[in-house]
């Protein structure tokens, strides 16, 4: 599949999208995942256009042949998507479209309807947009890495030694160091991006960890659960656990954090121990000792040192042992010169700074070795993990549809060649509890209902438009391979669905001409189709409207692949204009209940011209109005 194969995508748009996202495959993947809001970030691409591209990629956008068909599809999918647990699944569902081959979908969704498993914490895998300290040195361009790290190209005069100023380096290609310096990677020119920048590879696994862990704990079983077998990742959990376990580096960081505070605390303790040890020490000086001290002050210093040296040395030795014990936990040798021997004893800052630097280098080396080790083992798995997560989102889509189907008691329809027939059909997008409806049209209907063309008459607010939408819902769902909201249903496969909404009023001459041209094109072509039209007569005055509709119905009837249901208040006039009998069904209002609401049998009566409801509406107004208005409505009611 290439971008330019999608309707409305020329070379310019294809190049703009590819340049923005790096590769054409990336653009196609975003469209397949339903991530159209990301596509719409490209300048000049609206969300509406991005959605259209996704629909074209994911199915038969031309099946939804009118704006009203598109609206009904969008509402249906939005309703199904409310049952999704994960945002990525909702995005994917948004672009679920009718497809030509529905058999595989019907099979997997039927199995999903019998599965109670729920996937939580799932999302489409994504890259981490981050800048890394590593410097990549390569004679060949690596443009895809430039937004993640520094990528340098060595000159002819430069060698690898010119890059030793950098701590973390990946040298790509020949002429690298024979012995790899700490923090460096030396790789061949054909090395993968995931190994050239191991931080990016490991970062991807860390960023997507919650979703990746789902791949390690998928249940086993038959039916729908068997689909998990191909994406379950054995051995991945151990790597994810190791990735989370930074014990060695954390231990080094912990020792480094404790080094200076411990040394300063021990410095004070040395002073306290020496003070305590010297409290009972006495120095006896003879007369000759005093004369010697007067002649040579150093001799007195030596005598004082002899008396104090043991206490000072012992305190320093004990404190140094504690520092040594702290450093030994991470394998660092402790010099015996941390504390100065002269009194008052102090920390030797040069020695301690050297230990601190050594710990920092050890931490970096440990982190680097761990990172490279993890990347070597994770990089070969990344592509498979990415594919498996996307497949899991797709499977979660079918599980979501299964939950929706069970919640609304939907059933998988029988697929036939022509027409539509539903038993106990329910419009799910209206407020309240929908009344079930039975209706059929075309060859798959009951024997008495197999006409291809029918008129639907009856009460205002009786449910004619609702039933029209119900038939459209069942047709759309069936062509997506999905269950339909009915007790049972048969749906004929068609190439396009034309739902024509009620016109807003009498049109101007130009607008009327355009509308009629479009209608003529719809009813006259040979494509298999279902036309559901709501009060077409509203496009012009009633007399002309009846004659126009009669001609349109005659054209539609001449094509065997066409079924058409027309909601109208002009059935007698249309039949008269056509000059022949025509199936006419009616939704009858039988009166008003105690709350002055219409009592309506929502299932149309076959071959019955139903009366409209103005009389009942006026009767309700008589009951609800007062004063002069009540008198007016009483007068009108008497005229019926």
N, C-alpha and C positions, 0 to 999 in steps of 0.2 A: 504494500500500500504506500502510495506517495501523496504528499499534501496536494499537489496539483490535480489529483484525481477527484478531490472533493469539489462539489458544486460551488462556484463563486470564488475559488482560490486560483488566482493567476500567479505568474512567475514572481511578480513584485511582492505580493503578500507572503508567498511561500518563502522567499528569501528573507523578508523581514522577520518572520517567525523563527526561521532556522538560525539567523544571526543572533537573535535575542536569547534563545534557549540552548544554543550550541550545536544541536543536531536535529535532524528531521524526526528521528525516532523519539526524541524527548518530547517534541510537540505532539506527535501522534499518541504517545503514552498519556500525556496530560489530558488530551481530548477523550481518550478511552476511559480514563479514570473519572471523568466528569469534573475535573478541576478547571472549569472554564473561567473562574474568577482570576486565576493566575494567567491564563491566556489573555484576558482582558486588560492586563497590566501593560501590554504592548501598545504603544502609541498608535492611535487610529483604528484599534480593534475594540468595539463595544462589547459589553457582556451579551447583548442580544445576538450579535454576530458570532461570538464565541460559542454560545449555546447552539446556534444553528449548525456550526461546523461539527460540534460534538454529536448532534443528532444525525447529521449526514453520515458521520463515520460509524455510528453505532446501530444504524438501521435504515429503514425506508422513510426518510423524511417526506417524500412525495406522497406517501400513503395518506397523510393528514393534509387533505387537499384544500381545505378552507381555513380561514382564521378561527372559525368557531370549532372546527375539529382540533386545531392546535390548542385552543383554550381548554377544551374538555380533557384532552390528553394531559396537559400540564396540571390541571386540578386533580386528576386521578393519581398521577405519580406523586404529587405533593401529599396526598392523603395516605398513600402507601408508605411514603418515606417517614411519616410520623411514627411508624413502628420500628424504625431503625434505632439501634442502640449506639452506633458509632457514626461520627460526623463524616468520615470517609465514605461510608456506605450510603449516607444520605446524598452526598455529592454524586456518587456513581448512579444512584437511582434516578436522579434528576434527568438523566439523558437516556433512560431506558426507552427504547423505541420498538415499534413493530418491525419484525424481520420476516424474510421470506421463508427461512427454514425454522419452523417453530417446534419441530419434534424433539430436539435435544433439550430445549427449554422446558417443554411440557413434562418430560421425564424427570429432570432434576428438581423442578418445582413440586411435582407430585410427591417426590421423596422428601423434600424439605417440609411439606405440610404434615408429614408423619414424624418429624424430628423436633424434639423440645430443647435441643442444645442452643445456648445463647453465648455469643462471643462478645466479650467486653474488653475495652482498652485497646481496640484495633484502630490503626490509621495507616494511610498510604505512606510508605517509607520516603523520607526526604533527606537531602544533604544538609550538613551543618555549614552555614555561611559564617566562616571564622577565618582569622588570620593567624598563621602559625609561624614560629620563630625559625623553623628550618629553612636553610638556603639550598636551593636546587641548582646545581651547576651542570649544564648540558650544552653540548655543541649543536644539538638539534632543538628547534623551538618546541616548547611545551606550553602553548598559550592557555590551555585549559586549567593550568595550575596558577596562573599569574594573579588570580583574584584570591588565592589562598595563601601564597607565600612569595618570597623573592625568588625569581628565576634568573640566573645569570649565565651569560655565554662567555666562556674563556677565550681570550685572544690567542693568537699563534705563539706569542712570547710567554704566556702564562702557563704555570704548572699547578698541580694540586696544592703545592706548598703555599701558593699565594692566597689560598682560601683558609689557611689554618687560623686566621683571626676569628673565624666563625666557630661557634661551639657545636651546632647541629647542622651537618652538611650531608646532602646526598649527591655523590659524584656519579654522573650517568655517562657511560661510555668508557673508552680506552684511556690509557695514560693516568690512571688513578694510583693512589698509594698502594704499595705492595702489602703493607701491614696497616689495617684500617685503624685510624685514630679513634679514641673514645668519642662517642656521640655522632660518628660518621657512618654513612652507608655507601658502599661502592657497588654499583649495579650495572649490568649490561644495557645497551641501548634499547633492547626490546622488553625491558622490565615494565611491569604494569604500573599504572598511576597509583594504585593502592599501596605498592611497595615503595615507590619513589617518595611518596608523602605518607608515611605510615600513620602520622597523627590524624590525617583525614580519614583513613580507613577505620581505625579504632574509634574515632569520633562518631562515624556513621553508626557503628554498632551501639555505642553508648547512647546516642540520640534516639535510636529506634528500639532500644532494649525492651521496653514494655510490650511492644507488638511482637518482637522477635521471640520473646519467651512463650508467646501463644503457640508458636510453631513447634515448641518442644513438649507441649502438654495437651495436644489435640487427642480426643478420645478415639478409640478404635471400635469398629463394629460394621454392621451391614447397612444397606440402604444408603441414606445420605452420608452417614459417617464414613463410608468407604472412600468418598472423595478426598478425605483428609490424608489418605495413605501416601499420595504422590507428593504432598507438600510438607509432611511431618519431617522435622530436622533432628535426627538422632545425633548425639554428641555435641550439639550446639550449646546446651545448657552448661556443660562443664567449662566451655570457653567463656561464656557470659559470666559465670561465677568467678573464674580466674580474673577476668577483666575488672570485676568489682572489688577483687581482693588486692589491695595495695599495701599489704601488711609490711613488706620490706621497706618500701619508700616511706611509709608513714612512721615506721620505727626510727628511721634515720632522721626524719624531720622532727620527731618528738625529742630525740637526743639533742639535736641542734638547738631546739627551743629551750631545753633545760640547761645547756652547757654554761652559759654566762650566769644565770641566776644561781645555779648550784655552786659555781666557783666563788661568787661573792659571798654567799652564805657560809661556805667553808672558810673563807678568809676571816670572817668575824668569829667563827668557832675556834680557829687556831688561837686568836688573841685571847678568847675566854679561857681556853684550856691552859695556855701558858700562864695567864694571870693566876688561875687556881693552883697550878703546880708550884708557883713561886711564892705562895703566901707564907709557907713555913720554912723557907730557905734562908739561912743566915750566913754572912760572910765575915769570918774572923781575920782581922788584919793586925799583925804585930807592928812594933815600932819601926823595925827595919823595912817592913812592907810599905809603911806609909812614906818613909824616906825615899824608897825606890820609886813609888808612884809619883813623888814630887819631882824626882830626877827624870823619870820616863813614864808619861801618862799612858803610853801604849801597854805597859805591863799591867796596869790596873784594868784596862779594857780586856786583856787576855784572861785575867782572873775572873772578871764578871762573865765573860763568854763561856768559860769552863763551867761555871755554876748554872747557866741558863741554857746552854746548847742542847743538852739532852732533852729538856722539856720542849724546846722549839722544834727540834728534829722529829721528835715523836709525834707532835701535833701535825706537822707538815706531812709526815709519812702517812698518817692516818687519813688526812684529807685527800692526799694524792691517790691513795688506794680507792677512795670513793669515786673520784673522777675516772680512774682506770676501770672500775667496775661498770660505770655508766657507759663508757666508750666501748668496752668489750662486747656489749650486747649487739653492736652493729659491726664488730670486727675492726675497730680502729685502735691502734696502739697509743698508749698514753705516755708521753715523755715525763720524766721525773722532775722537770724544771718548771712546772706550772706555778709554783709558789716560790718567791725569792727567799733565800735563806737568811738574809740580814733582817734585823729587827727595826721597826715593826714589819712583820711579814705582809707582802701584798701579792696579788695575782700578777703574774708575768703576762702582760697584755700581748706581747709579740707571740709568745708561745700559744696563748689561747686563740688569738686570731688565726694562727696557722692551723690549729685543730678545726676551727669553724670553717675555714676554706676547704679543708680536707673533707669535712662532712658534706659541704655543699656539692663538691665534685662527685662524691660518692652517691649522693641523692640523685644528681643528674644522670650519672652513669647507670644507676639502678633503674631509674625511670626509662632511660633510653633503651637499655637492654630488654626490659619488660615490654616496652612499646613495640620494638622490632620483633621480638619473639611472638607477641600476640598478632601483629600484622601479618607475619609469615603464615600463620595458621588461619587467620580470619579472611584474608584477601581472596583465597580460592572459593570461599563460601558466599561472598557478598552477592554475586550475581544470582545465585540460586536462592538466597534469602530474599532478595528483592522480588524475584518472580513469584516465590511462594507467598509473600505477603500480599502481593497484588491478586494472586489467585484466591487467597483467603478473604480479601475484601469482596471479590466476586461471589464466593460461596456465601458470605454473610448477606449479600444482596438477596440470594435465593431464600436463605433462612428468614430474612425480614419479610419477604413476600409470603412465605409460608405462614408466618405469625399473623400477617394481615388477613390472609385468606381464612384462617381458622377463626379470627375474631369477628369476621363478617359472614361466616358460614358460606363462603364462596366455593364453587365446584369447578372442576376442569370441564370445559364444554366439549361436546362432540364436534369434530370438524367435518363439514360436508362441502358440497360443491356450490350450492346456490341458496341464498336466502338467510333468514335468521328466525329462530323460534326459542322463546324462553318460557319457563314455568316458574312461577313464584319469584320473578325478578324484582330486585329492590334497588332503588336509587339511593346511593349511600352518601351523597353530598348535600342533602337537604336537612334542615333542622327537624328534630323529632324522629319518631319511629316510622320508616317508610311502609306504605301499604304494598303488599306483593301484587305483581301484575303478571298476567299471562298474555302473550301475543306472539303471532307468527306471520311470516311473509316469505314467499318464495318456495322453492322445491323442498326444503327441509322442514317446512311447517306441517301441521296436521293437514289431512286431506282437504278439508273445507277452506283452508287458509293459504293455499299455494299460489295465489295470484302474485305477480311481480310488482304491481302498482296498487296502491290503496290511498284513500282519503280518510283522514281522521277528523271527526267533528266532535262538538260537544261543549260542555260547560266552561265558561271562563273560570279560571282558578280550579279547574277540575283535574288537571294533571296531564294535559296533552303535551305540553313542552317538556314536562318531567319525564314522560314516557319516551319522547323522542330522544332525550339525553340518555335515558337508560339503555336504549337500543345502541346508541353510539358508544356508551361505556363498554357494553358487552362486546361490541365489534372491535374496539381498540384493544381491550384486554386480551381477547382471543388471538388477535394478530400479534400480540407480544408474547404469546405462549403462556399466558397467565390465566388463573381461574376467574370466573365471572360471578357476580353477586346474584345468584339464582338457585332455585332448588334443582333445576336441570336446564340445559341449554344446548342448542345446536347452532353453529355459526358457519356460514359459507365463506370460503376464502375469496377475497377480492383484492384488486390492485389499488383501490383508493376509496376513501370515505369522504363524502361531501355533506357536511352539516351546514345548513343555511339558516342563519338566525333570522328572527322576526325583523323586518325592515322598520326603520324609525319613522316612516311616514312617506307620503307621496313624494316622488323624486322629480327633479328637474328633467327636462327633455334629454340633456346630455348624460346625466347620471343614469336615467332610465335606459337609454340606449346602451351604455356600457354594461349595466346589469344584465340586460337581455342577451347581449353578446356572450357574456360569461356563462349564463344559463344554457344558451344554445350549444356552446362548446362542451359543457358537462353532459347534457342529455344525449348529444348526437354521436359521441365517440364510442368505439367498440370495446373499450376497457371494461373489465368487470368492476362494478362499483355499487355502493349503497348510497342513496341520496335521501337525506332526512331534512325536509324543508318545513319551516315554520311560518305560515301565513304569508306566502309569496304575494298574495293579492295586495298587500300593503304598499307595494312599489308604485301603484297607480290607482285610478278610480276603479270601483268594484266591477262595473260592466266590462271594461277593457281587461281588467285583471283576470276575470274568468275565462275570457277568450284566449288570452296569452297563455295561461296555465294549461288550458286544454291542449293547446298546440305543443307545449313542452312535454306534457304527459304522453301524448301520442308519439313524440319522437323517442322518449325514454322507453316506451313499451316495445318499440321496434328492435331493441337490442337485448338479446337473450341474457347477457351477463349483467343487466342492470336491475336493481330493485329500488323502489322509491316509495317513501311514505310522506304524504303531504298533510300537514295540519292546516285546516282551512275553515272559514265560516261561509264559504261560497259553494259548498258541494253541489246543491241543485243547479246553480248557474254553470258550474264547470261541466257537469254531466250533460246539461242541455247543449252547451257549446261544443262538446266533443261528439255529440250525436250517437252515443252508445252507452251501454251500461258500464258502470265502473264500481268496483268494490268500495263501499263506504262504511266505515266503522264509527261507533260513537261512544264517548264517555258521558254518561247521563248523570245529572244532579237530580236527586229524588226529593229534595226539600231542604228545610233547615232544622238543625237540632235545637235543644233547649238553650244553647249558647249562641243561637242564630248563626252557626257555622254551617257551610254546605255539607249535605250528606251525599257523598259521591262514591260510586263503584268505580275504582280506578282502572279496572280491567275493561277495555273497550268491548262493547257488544258488537258482534259481527253483523255486517250487512244491516246496520241500523243508523239512520240519520238522527243524531242526538240533538235535542233542542239546547240552545244556549241558555245562559243563566240571567239575562237582564231582569226578568220578572222576579226571580228570587233575590237578586241584589236590591231591587226597588222595595220588595217586601221587607228586607232587613233594614233598609233605610227608614221605612215607615216606623219600625219599632224603635229605632235608635235616635230619631230626630224629634224635635219639639217645635211648637209654635207654627209659624207660617210655613217653615220648611216641611213639617209633617203634613200639612194640608196639600202642599205641592206634590209630594210623593204619593199621597193617597189618591190624588187626581190622576197621576200617571199610572198607578197600579190598576185603576179602573179601566184603563185603555187596553190592557192585555187580554 
